[in-house]
């Protein structure tokens, strides 16, 4: 209210200066330019990223170490956490409730679960054992007190394998899944599809999966250890992993092998033919830790030695952007987070790169991250072993609630008031001169 009353007073005073002799007008103009300079300095001084807070935001995992988490909104998620009983899996459909899916207290923990994939229909897929997939149906698809779980046994005629990661792609005939699998020490990819309509319901998922078939394993002649997979467009996928070199030829000793990052474009069209590698890039020493599917059918691969953006046609653009974890928001902005002690966040949007300053250094090592509706969540533990959560409101930057946004608003308001008063004075004098 004070600022609202202040503007008429400022405008009246400014008009009085302008109605005086020319020397007062020059003083008024000089004051206005000084205001511009001071405003610019003040805005630059409030360049720290707003909307940042530390805390679990009253989530049901508060105080527990988060190993993996996937969000469907700011208040709803599926998480794999560490409790006093062991590794457990639970789901929070809203801020007022939580549902235990796998409890370690009964002797069956969630230690073997290596991924959480949220499907387009809202369900979540996990793999609790070899050759086994479980679909956790969301309460929106299957209303009830507890989520219904459908167990799918995957064809084991080509071997018994663990499922390390899973990605989904939609097409005209239905959906397909691409899986990173591991049989002993052999790491490869297998496709599963096509999955028909009705997979969202526990009553009809069996029929929708009945026509799907498991592809043969992809040949892995380069001995890559595949870790993650994501969908591109059409029959193209992206897979990431690493290769190790030992001995003098690789520049390392057998006791400490060198690990280099690998990202590849995979082709598979939901048939009985094995997936194949279209193109593969071997990067620097390190790994790709996250594959982010963006809304424009592209994939961003974030890594500890650099990042790669793969377009819908499978073309790669390599970037010198390193991180330990990464998140993509609803505007396809990729947020790259560094290790403990980092004072900035690297954000990439539409090919433009910028560094955002934190008001204080990151106090913990990130282990899991995710994006809800407007909030980014970063989970980890500090040097003392205490569980920490960093929350970033992606809508806060530039808003009136932030210091920078408030200064921007004040600057524009004062600028507008000054210009209006000057324009009014000029027009008033012009009309006075015409009457003479």
Secondary structure, 3 states (H helix, E strand, C coil): CHHHHHHHHHHHHHHHHHHCCHHHHHHHHHHHHHHHHHHHHHHHHCCECCCEEECCCCCCCCCCEEEEEEECCCCCEEEEEEECCEEEEEEEEECCEEEEEECHHHCCCCCCCCCCEECCCCCEEECCCCCEEEEECCCCCCCCCCCCEEEEECCCCCCCCEEEEEEEEEECCEEEEEEEEEECCEEEEEEEEEECCCCCCCCCHHHHHHCCEECCCCCCCCCCEEEEEEECCCCEEEEEEEEEECCHHHCCECCECEEEEEEEEEECCCCCCCCEEEEEEEEEECCEEEEEECCCCCEEEEECCCEEEECCCCCEEEECCECCEEEECCCCCEEEECCCCCCEEEEEECCEEEEEECCCCCCCEEEEEEECCCEEEEEEECCCCCEEEEEEECCCCCCCCCHHHHHHHHHHHHHHHHHHHHHHHHHHHHHHHHHC
